[in-house]
Amino acid sequence: MEQIPAITHEADMARMERANKRQFIITIILIAALLISNTAWIIYENQWVDEISYEAEQETEQGSNYFVGGDFNAKTEGDGY
């Protein structure tokens, strides 16, 4: 079994420490870039409001007008209701 000189071992360990430090810094930068891009994408997508409108006419004979068919915020014309 061949012995490795201490100076060689220390040089290798110093090289690995620098490589690990660079890898850690790159990982932090990539995570920050991911968070920034996701935040920018969410802000970009939230600047528009999607509105869907439906027009419907209903007629009644005795004043009762019931509609069953979904969760709508309805605006009515007529008697102020």
N, C-alpha and C positions, 0 to 999 in steps of 0.2 A: 504494500500500500504506500502510495507516494504522498509525501507531506506537501501541503500548500503553504507557501510563505505567508506570514501574517500581513505583510504590506499588500500582497495581492488580494487577500481576503478582504481587507479593509477598503481597498479600491473598488472591489466588486460591490461591497455593501453600500458604499457612498454612491456608486452609480445607480444601484437599485433604489436607494432613497430618493434620488433626484427624479428617476423615472416614475416612482409612485407618487411623488409630489405633483409632477406634471399631469399624470393621469387623474389625480384628484381634482386639480384645478380645471381641467378640461371637462370633467363630469359636472362640476358645479356650473360652469359656463353653459353647457348644453341644457341642464335642467332650467337655468334662468331663461335661456332663449325659448325653451318650450313653454314656460309659464307666460312669457311676454307675448309669444305668438298666439297662444290660446286666449289670452285676455284681449288682444287686439281683434281676434276673430269674433269673440262674443260681443264686444262693443260694436263692431261693424254690423253684425247681424241684428242687433237690438235697436238700430236706429230707424227701422221701419216698423209700422204697426199694421198688422193684417186685419182688415175689416171686411166682413162678409155681410151683405145686406140682402134681405128677402122682401119682396113685395107680395102681399096677399090681400085679397078682398073677401070680406065675409058679410053676409046679409042675415038679418034676423027679423022675425015677425013680432016677437013679444019683448024685445029688449034684452034678452039673455044671449050672450055671445061667448061661447066657450071654445077654446082651442086646445087640443091635445096633440102634441107632436114634437116636443123638444124644449130645450132650455133657451128661450129667446128673450131678449130685452126688447119688448115691443113698444112701438110708438103708435098711437092711434089718433085718427082724425075724427072730428065729429063733436060729440057731447062734452069734450074736455077730459075724457078719461084716459 
